[in-house]
């Protein structure tokens, strides 16, 4: 554990950011997984889940969790599945 006051604060803020980022990535992975399973099963709400997954990808990209090119690539692959 650091001794310097600013370093102590930095550890706290890093921990908070790590938890926030992990939660956002879990939401992203869950949304994508739900869409893929619904699409494979031929569910009626697959189009709604596709929109939710694309939105989760866009949010992650805007927050800097994933690169914008990866977001674009992932959305393209999901759209290809949705056809």
N, CA, C and O atoms as a GROMACS GRO file, in nm:
protein
  332
    1UNK      N    1   0.085  -0.118   0.000
    1UNK     CA    2   0.000   0.000   0.000
    1UNK      C    3   0.089   0.124   0.000
    1UNK      O    4   0.186   0.131   0.075
    2UNK      N    5   0.056   0.222  -0.084
    2UNK     CA    6   0.141   0.342  -0.091
    2UNK      C    7   0.134   0.426   0.036
    2UNK      O    8   0.039   0.419   0.114
    3UNK      N    9   0.237   0.505   0.055
    3UNK     CA   10   0.246   0.594   0.171
    3UNK      C   11   0.203   0.737   0.135
    3UNK      O   12   0.148   0.809   0.219
    4UNK      N   13   0.228   0.776   0.013
    4UNK     CA   14   0.200   0.913  -0.031
    4UNK      C   15   0.051   0.931  -0.054
    4UNK      O   16  -0.017   0.844  -0.110
    5UNK      N   17   0.001   1.046  -0.011
    5UNK     CA   18  -0.143   1.073  -0.014
    5UNK      C   19  -0.201   1.064  -0.156
    5UNK      O   20  -0.307   1.006  -0.176
    6UNK      N   21  -0.132   1.122  -0.252
    6UNK     CA   22  -0.182   1.120  -0.390
    6UNK      C   23  -0.180   0.978  -0.447
    6UNK      O   24  -0.267   0.943  -0.527
    7UNK      N   25  -0.083   0.898  -0.408
    7UNK     CA   26  -0.075   0.760  -0.454
    7UNK      C   27  -0.187   0.676  -0.394
    7UNK      O   28  -0.240   0.586  -0.459
    8UNK      N   29  -0.222   0.704  -0.269
    8UNK     CA   30  -0.333   0.635  -0.204
    8UNK      C   31  -0.463   0.665  -0.279
    8UNK      O   32  -0.543   0.575  -0.305
    9UNK      N   33  -0.482   0.792  -0.313
    9UNK     CA   34  -0.603   0.832  -0.386
    9UNK      C   35  -0.604   0.766  -0.524
    9UNK      O   36  -0.709   0.724  -0.572
   10UNK      N   37  -0.489   0.759  -0.588
   10UNK     CA   38  -0.480   0.700  -0.721
   10UNK      C   39  -0.519   0.552  -0.718
   10UNK      O   40  -0.585   0.504  -0.810
   11UNK      N   41  -0.479   0.481  -0.615
   11UNK     CA   42  -0.516   0.340  -0.600
   11UNK      C   43  -0.668   0.327  -0.589
   11UNK      O   44  -0.728   0.239  -0.650
   12UNK      N   45  -0.729   0.418  -0.511
   12UNK     CA   46  -0.875   0.414  -0.495
   12UNK      C   47  -0.947   0.441  -0.626
   12UNK      O   48  -1.042   0.371  -0.661
   13UNK      N   49  -0.901   0.542  -0.700
   13UNK     CA   50  -0.967   0.575  -0.825
   13UNK      C   51  -0.946   0.466  -0.930
   13UNK      O   52  -1.036   0.438  -1.009
   14UNK      N   53  -0.827   0.406  -0.932
   14UNK     CA   54  -0.802   0.297  -1.025
   14UNK      C   55  -0.892   0.178  -0.996
   14UNK      O   56  -0.941   0.113  -1.089
   15UNK      N   57  -0.913   0.149  -0.870
   15UNK     CA   58  -0.999   0.038  -0.831
   15UNK      C   59  -1.143   0.064  -0.874
   15UNK      O   60  -1.211  -0.025  -0.926
   16UNK      N   61  -1.189   0.188  -0.854
   16UNK     CA   62  -1.325   0.223  -0.893
   16UNK      C   63  -1.342   0.213  -1.044
   16UNK      O   64  -1.443   0.162  -1.093
   17UNK      N   65  -1.242   0.261  -1.118
   17UNK     CA   66  -1.248   0.255  -1.265
   17UNK      C   67  -1.244   0.111  -1.314
   17UNK      O   68  -1.314   0.075  -1.408
   18UNK      N   69  -1.162   0.028  -1.249
   18UNK     CA   70  -1.152  -0.113  -1.289
   18UNK      C   71  -1.286  -0.183  -1.270
   18UNK      O   72  -1.328  -0.260  -1.356
   19UNK      N   73  -1.352  -0.156  -1.158
   19UNK     CA   74  -1.483  -0.217  -1.133
   19UNK      C   75  -1.587  -0.170  -1.233
   19UNK      O   76  -1.668  -0.248  -1.282
   20UNK      N   77  -1.584  -0.040  -1.264
   20UNK     CA   78  -1.678   0.017  -1.360
   20UNK      C   79  -1.656  -0.043  -1.499
   20UNK      O   80  -1.751  -0.080  -1.567
   21UNK      N   81  -1.529  -0.053  -1.539
   21UNK     CA   82  -1.497  -0.110  -1.670
   21UNK      C   83  -1.536  -0.257  -1.679
   21UNK      O   84  -1.586  -0.303  -1.782
   22UNK      N   85  -1.512  -0.331  -1.571
   22UNK     CA   86  -1.546  -0.473  -1.570
   22UNK      C   87  -1.696  -0.493  -1.583
   22UNK      O   88  -1.741  -0.583  -1.654
   23UNK      N   89  -1.773  -0.410  -1.514
   23UNK     CA   90  -1.919  -0.420  -1.522
   23UNK      C   91  -1.969  -0.390  -1.663
   23UNK      O   92  -2.057  -0.459  -1.714
   24UNK      N   93  -1.911  -0.288  -1.725
   24UNK     CA   94  -1.952  -0.251  -1.860
   24UNK      C   95  -1.916  -0.361  -1.960
   24UNK      O   96  -1.994  -0.391  -2.050
   25UNK      N   97  -1.798  -0.423  -1.945
   25UNK     CA   98  -1.759  -0.531  -2.034
   25UNK      C   99  -1.847  -0.653  -2.015
   25UNK      O  100  -1.878  -0.723  -2.111
   26UNK      N  101  -1.889  -0.680  -1.890
   26UNK     CA  102  -1.980  -0.791  -1.866
   26UNK      C  103  -2.114  -0.768  -1.934
   26UNK      O  104  -2.171  -0.861  -1.991
   27UNK      N  105  -2.164  -0.645  -1.930
   27UNK     CA  106  -2.289  -0.612  -1.998
   27UNK      C  107  -2.275  -0.634  -2.148
   27UNK      O  108  -2.365  -0.686  -2.214
   28UNK      N  109  -2.161  -0.593  -2.201
   28UNK     CA  110  -2.135  -0.609  -2.344
   28UNK      C  111  -2.134  -0.757  -2.383
   28UNK      O  112  -2.202  -0.797  -2.477
   29UNK      N  113  -2.058  -0.836  -2.310
   29UNK     CA  114  -2.048  -0.978  -2.342
   29UNK      C  115  -2.182  -1.049  -2.327
   29UNK      O  116  -2.216  -1.136  -2.407
   30UNK      N  117  -2.258  -1.011  -2.224
   30UNK     CA  118  -2.389  -1.073  -2.202
   30UNK      C  119  -2.484  -1.041  -2.316
   30UNK      O  120  -2.556  -1.128  -2.364
   31UNK      N  121  -2.485  -0.914  -2.360
   31UNK     CA  122  -2.575  -0.873  -2.468
   31UNK      C  123  -2.543  -0.948  -2.597
   31UNK      O  124  -2.633  -0.993  -2.668
   32UNK      N  125  -2.414  -0.960  -2.627
   32UNK     CA  126  -2.373  -1.029  -2.750
   32UNK      C  127  -2.408  -1.177  -2.741
   32UNK      O  128  -2.457  -1.236  -2.838
   33UNK      N  129  -2.384  -1.237  -2.624
   33UNK     CA  130  -2.412  -1.379  -2.607
   33UNK      C  131  -2.562  -1.408  -2.616
   33UNK      O  132  -2.603  -1.508  -2.674
   34UNK      N  133  -2.643  -1.319  -2.559
   34UNK     CA  134  -2.789  -1.336  -2.565
   34UNK      C  135  -2.837  -1.331  -2.710
   34UNK      O  136  -2.923  -1.409  -2.750
   35UNK      N  137  -2.782  -1.238  -2.788
   35UNK     CA  138  -2.821  -1.228  -2.928
   35UNK      C  139  -2.780  -1.353  -3.004
   35UNK      O  140  -2.859  -1.407  -3.082
   36UNK      N  141  -2.658  -1.399  -2.984
   36UNK     CA  142  -2.610  -1.516  -3.058
   36UNK      C  143  -2.692  -1.641  -3.027
   36UNK      O  144  -2.723  -1.719  -3.117
   37UNK      N  145  -2.726  -1.661  -2.900
   37UNK     CA  146  -2.806  -1.778  -2.864
   37UNK      C  147  -2.947  -1.766  -2.917
   37UNK      O  148  -3.005  -1.866  -2.962
   38UNK      N  149  -3.004  -1.647  -2.914
   38UNK     CA  150  -3.140  -1.627  -2.967
   38UNK      C  151  -3.141  -1.648  -3.118
   38UNK      O  152  -3.235  -1.706  -3.173
   39UNK      N  153  -3.038  -1.600  -3.184
   39UNK     CA  154  -3.029  -1.614  -3.329
   39UNK      C  155  -3.015  -1.761  -3.367
   39UNK      O  156  -3.077  -1.807  -3.463
   40UNK      N  157  -2.935  -1.834  -3.293
   40UNK     CA  158  -2.915  -1.977  -3.321
   40UNK      C  159  -3.042  -2.056  -3.297
   40UNK      O  160  -3.070  -2.154  -3.367
   41UNK      N  161  -3.120  -2.014  -3.197
   41UNK     CA  162  -3.244  -2.084  -3.165
   41UNK      C  163  -3.360  -2.038  -3.252
   41UNK      O  164  -3.467  -2.099  -3.250
   42UNK      N  165  -3.340  -1.931  -3.327
   42UNK     CA  166  -3.447  -1.878  -3.412
   42UNK      C  167  -3.556  -1.809  -3.332
   42UNK      O  168  -3.674  -1.818  -3.367
   43UNK      N  169  -3.519  -1.741  -3.226
   43UNK     CA  170  -3.616  -1.674  -3.139
   43UNK      C  171  -3.678  -1.553  -3.210
   43UNK      O  172  -3.620  -1.497  -3.302
   44UNK      N  173  -3.797  -1.516  -3.163
   44UNK     CA  174  -3.868  -1.404  -3.223
   44UNK      C  175  -3.803  -1.269  -3.189
   44UNK      O  176  -3.808  -1.176  -3.269
   45UNK      N  177  -3.744  -1.260  -3.071
   45UNK     CA  178  -3.689  -1.132  -3.027
   45UNK      C  179  -3.542  -1.113  -3.066
   45UNK      O  180  -3.473  -1.032  -3.005
   46UNK      N  181  -3.496  -1.186  -3.163
   46UNK     CA  182  -3.354  -1.178  -3.202
   46UNK      C  183  -3.320  -1.039  -3.256
   46UNK      O  184  -3.209  -0.990  -3.233
   47UNK      N  185  -3.412  -0.976  -3.326
   47UNK     CA  186  -3.384  -0.842  -3.381
   47UNK      C  187  -3.371  -0.740  -3.269
   47UNK      O  188  -3.288  -0.649  -3.277
   48UNK      N  189  -3.452  -0.753  -3.164
   48UNK     CA  190  -3.441  -0.662  -3.050
   48UNK      C  191  -3.308  -0.683  -2.978
   48UNK      O  192  -3.243  -0.587  -2.937
   49UNK      N  193  -3.267  -0.809  -2.965
   49UNK     CA  194  -3.140  -0.838  -2.900
   49UNK      C  195  -3.022  -0.792  -2.984
   49UNK      O  196  -2.917  -0.757  -2.930
   50UNK      N  197  -3.039  -0.792  -3.116
   50UNK     CA  198  -2.933  -0.741  -3.204
   50UNK      C  199  -2.913  -0.592  -3.180
   50UNK      O  200  -2.799  -0.545  -3.172
   51UNK      N  201  -3.022  -0.519  -3.169
   51UNK     CA  202  -3.014  -0.375  -3.142
   51UNK      C  203  -2.947  -0.351  -3.006
   51UNK      O  204  -2.863  -0.262  -2.993
   52UNK      N  205  -2.984  -0.430  -2.906
   52UNK     CA  206  -2.926  -0.414  -2.772
   52UNK      C  207  -2.777  -0.445  -2.774
   52UNK      O  208  -2.698  -0.377  -2.707
   53UNK      N  209  -2.738  -0.547  -2.848
   53UNK     CA  210  -2.596  -0.583  -2.856
   53UNK      C  211  -2.516  -0.474  -2.927
   53UNK      O  212  -2.406  -0.439  -2.883
   54UNK      N  213  -2.570  -0.420  -3.035
   54UNK     CA  214  -2.502  -0.313  -3.108
   54UNK      C  215  -2.488  -0.189  -3.020
   54UNK      O  216  -2.386  -0.120  -3.024
   55UNK      N  217  -2.591  -0.162  -2.942
   55UNK     CA  218  -2.587  -0.047  -2.852
   55UNK      C  219  -2.481  -0.067  -2.744
   55UNK      O  220  -2.409   0.027  -2.710
   56UNK      N  221  -2.471  -0.186  -2.691
   56UNK     CA  222  -2.370  -0.216  -2.589
   56UNK      C  223  -2.230  -0.203  -2.647
   56UNK      O  224  -2.139  -0.154  -2.580
   57UNK      N  225  -2.212  -0.246  -2.771
   57UNK     CA  226  -2.082  -0.232  -2.837
   57UNK      C  227  -2.047  -0.085  -2.856
   57UNK      O  228  -1.934  -0.044  -2.831
   58UNK      N  229  -2.144  -0.006  -2.900
   58UNK     CA  230  -2.121   0.137  -2.919
   58UNK      C  231  -2.086   0.207  -2.788
   58UNK      O  232  -1.997   0.292  -2.784
   59UNK      N  233  -2.155   0.170  -2.681
   59UNK     CA  234  -2.126   0.229  -2.550
   59UNK      C  235  -1.985   0.196  -2.505
   59UNK      O  236  -1.913   0.282  -2.455
   60UNK      N  237  -1.945   0.071  -2.523
   60UNK     CA  238  -1.811   0.030  -2.482
   60UNK      C  239  -1.705   0.104  -2.563
   60UNK      O  240  -1.601   0.142  -2.509
   61UNK      N  241  -1.731   0.126  -2.691
   61UNK     CA  242  -1.635   0.198  -2.776
   61UNK      C  243  -1.628   0.345  -2.735
   61UNK      O  244  -1.520   0.403  -2.733
   62UNK      N  245  -1.742   0.404  -2.702
   62UNK     CA  246  -1.742   0.546  -2.665
   62UNK      C  247  -1.672   0.569  -2.531
   62UNK      O  248  -1.617   0.677  -2.507
   63UNK      N  249  -1.674   0.470  -2.445
   63UNK     CA  250  -1.609   0.482  -2.315
   63UNK      C  251  -1.462   0.440  -2.319
   63UNK      O  252  -1.392   0.449  -2.219
   64UNK      N  253  -1.417   0.394  -2.436
   64UNK     CA  254  -1.277   0.357  -2.450
   64UNK      C  255  -1.245   0.217  -2.402
   64UNK      O  256  -1.127   0.184  -2.385
   65UNK      N  257  -1.346   0.134  -2.381
   65UNK     CA  258  -1.320  -0.002  -2.335
   65UNK      C  259  -1.271  -0.090  -2.449
   65UNK      O  260  -1.188  -0.179  -2.429
   66UNK      N  261  -1.323  -0.066  -2.568
   66UNK     CA  262  -1.277  -0.136  -2.687
   66UNK      C  263  -1.247  -0.032  -2.795
   66UNK      O  264  -1.301   0.078  -2.792
   67UNK      N  265  -1.162  -0.067  -2.886
   67UNK     CA  266  -1.125   0.024  -2.995
   67UNK      C  267  -1.242   0.040  -3.092
   67UNK      O  268  -1.323  -0.051  -3.108
   68UNK      N  269  -1.249   0.156  -3.157
   68UNK     CA  270  -1.362   0.182  -3.247
   68UNK      C  271  -1.362   0.086  -3.366
   68UNK      O  272  -1.468   0.051  -3.418
   69UNK      N  273  -1.244   0.044  -3.410
   69UNK     CA  274  -1.239  -0.051  -3.521
   69UNK      C  275  -1.289  -0.189  -3.479
   69UNK      O  276  -1.354  -0.259  -3.558
   70UNK      N  277  -1.260  -0.228  -3.357
   70UNK     CA  278  -1.310  -0.356  -3.305
   70UNK      C  279  -1.461  -0.349  -3.290
   70UNK      O  280  -1.530  -0.446  -3.319
   71UNK      N  281  -1.512  -0.234  -3.246
   71UNK     CA  282  -1.656  -0.217  -3.233
   71UNK      C  283  -1.723  -0.231  -3.369
   71UNK      O  284  -1.826  -0.298  -3.382
   72UNK      N  285  -1.665  -0.169  -3.469
   72UNK     CA  286  -1.720  -0.176  -3.603
   72UNK      C  287  -1.716  -0.318  -3.658
   72UNK      O  288  -1.812  -0.364  -3.720
   73UNK      N  289  -1.606  -0.386  -3.634
   73UNK     CA  290  -1.591  -0.524  -3.680
   73UNK      C  291  -1.692  -0.615  -3.611
   73UNK      O  292  -1.754  -0.700  -3.676
   74UNK      N  293  -1.709  -0.599  -3.480
   74UNK     CA  294  -1.804  -0.682  -3.406
   74UNK      C  295  -1.947  -0.657  -3.452
   74UNK      O  296  -2.024  -0.752  -3.468
   75UNK      N  297  -1.982  -0.531  -3.472
   75UNK     CA  298  -2.118  -0.499  -3.518
   75UNK      C  299  -2.143  -0.555  -3.657
   75UNK      O  300  -2.253  -0.600  -3.687
   76UNK      N  301  -2.041  -0.552  -3.742
   76UNK     CA  302  -2.054  -0.608  -3.876
   76UNK      C  303  -2.078  -0.758  -3.870
   76UNK      O  304  -2.161  -0.811  -3.944
   77UNK      N  305  -2.006  -0.826  -3.783
   77UNK     CA  306  -2.023  -0.971  -3.770
   77UNK      C  307  -2.161  -1.006  -3.714
   77UNK      O  308  -2.221  -1.106  -3.755
   78UNK      N  309  -2.211  -0.924  -3.621
   78UNK     CA  310  -2.344  -0.949  -3.568
   78UNK      C  311  -2.451  -0.927  -3.675
   78UNK      O  312  -2.548  -1.002  -3.684
   79UNK      N  313  -2.432  -0.823  -3.756
   79UNK     CA  314  -2.526  -0.795  -3.864
   79UNK      C  315  -2.530  -0.910  -3.966
   79UNK      O  316  -2.634  -0.945  -4.021
   80UNK      N  317  -2.411  -0.966  -3.989
   80UNK     CA  318  -2.402  -1.079  -4.082
   80UNK      C  319  -2.479  -1.200  -4.027
   80UNK      O  320  -2.543  -1.272  -4.103
   81UNK      N  321  -2.472  -1.220  -3.896
   81UNK     CA  322  -2.547  -1.328  -3.833
   81UNK      C  323  -2.698  -1.303  -3.839
   81UNK      O  324  -2.777  -1.397  -3.851
   82UNK      N  325  -2.736  -1.177  -3.830
   82UNK     CA  326  -2.877  -1.141  -3.821
   82UNK      C  327  -2.952  -1.166  -3.952
   82UNK      O  328  -3.075  -1.177  -3.952
   83UNK      N  329  -2.880  -1.174  -4.063
   83UNK     CA  330  -2.945  -1.193  -4.194
   83UNK      C  331  -3.012  -1.326  -4.205
   83UNK      O  332  -3.071  -1.357  -4.309
   0.00000   0.00000   0.00000
